[in-house]
Amino acid sequence: AEYLQGIEFAAPSVPIVANEDAVAYPDGDGLRSSLVSHLVQPVRWAAGMLTIDSLKPSSLREVGPGTTLTGLAKRCLPDHEWVTK
C-alpha cells in the first residue's frame, strides 16, 4: 500500500473489474485501493463476470497465455463472444 501511494494511476479507457470485490473501477484512484485488497481477499469470479455483463461489452478478450480464463468465463456468460489471442 505504501509503495502504491507514490504511483500515479491514469484513468483506464474502460472500467477495470476487480476480482476481490467485483466492482468496476472507472478511475485510477479506485484501482490503487483495490490492488492492495486484492492481495489478501478471495477472488469473486462469478460476481465479477456478472459485473462485466452489466457493462454490456460488445466482445470480451482474454489477455495472457492460454485460454483457461475464457473457459471459466464462458460458464458464467455463455451468450457472449469470447476472443482469444
Buried (B, 14 or more C-beta within 10 A) or exposed (E): EEEEEEEEBEEBEEBBBBBBBBBBBEEBEBBBBBBBEBEEEEEBBBBBBBBBBEEEBEEBEBEEEEBEBBEEBBEBBEEBEBEEE
